[in-house]
Amino acid sequence: MTELMSLLYDYALETSFSSNLYTAKYRMQKIQAVQLEHSLRRALPPDVLPLLNDYISALDELQHLELEAMFQAAFSMAQDLG
C-alpha cells in the first residue's frame, strides 16, 4: 500500500468502519464466536492453550491482511470510476 492508502485505511478503520460493522447480525455472530472460544478454552488441557493462542493470533493477522486487500480493491475500483 502507498503511504496515502495506508493513511486512508487507518482513518477508515478508526471512523466509518466501526460504525458500519456493528449490525445486529455482526453482534450475534461476535457473541457466538466468543462463547465458542470460551467453551473451547475450558475443554482443552492447559498445555494446549498456548497453541490455541497462536492459532487465534494467526487468524487475527489473516483477517487484518484480508481487510487491507479489500480496502485496496475498493480504492482501485473507486479510482477506475472517478
N, C-alpha and C positions, 0 to 999 in steps of 0.2 A: 504494500500500500504506500502511496505517496504520503508526504507529511500532511498535505491538505486533507486527503481522505482520512488519515488517521485522526486528525483533529475533529472532522465532521463525525466520524464514527464514535469517538469518545463523547462528543456532545449529544449525539442521538441516544447513546446508552444512558447518559445522565439525565436526559429530559424526556423526550417523547417516547422512547422505547418502553419505559416502565409503565407509563400511563396507558399505552396500547396493549400491554401484556396482561394486565390483571383483569381478565374477564372471569365470569363465573366458571366457565369450563376450565380455564387455567388453574383457578384456585382449587377446584375439586381434584384436578389431576395432581397438583402440588401436594395437597393433603394426603392423597392416596400414596404418592411416592414416599413421603416422609414416614407414613405409617408402615409401609413395606420395608423401608430401610431399618426402622426400629425393630421390627419383627425379625428381620434377618440378623441384625446385631445380637439380639437375645438368643437366637437359635445357634449361632456359630460359637465354636470354642474360642476362648480368649487368644490363643496363639495364632488364629487365622485373621483376627481383626486388622492387623497392620496390612495384610494383603487386600482386604476389603477397602481400607482407606486409600491404598494406592490405586485400586480399581476406580473408585469414585473420583479421585483426583484426575485420573486419565480421562474419564468421561466428561468431567468439567472442562478440561482443556480442549477436548474434541468439540464440545458444544461451543466453546469460545471461537475456535477456528471456523466452525460452520457458520456462526453469526457473522464473522468477518467476511467470509466468502459470499454470504447472502447480501451483505451491505455492498461489497464490491460489484456484485452482479446488478443490484438495483441502481447503484451510482452510474455504472456503464450504460444501463438502459435509459436512465434519465438524460445522460449526455447525448445519446442517439436521438432522443425525442426532441431535444431542445437545440 
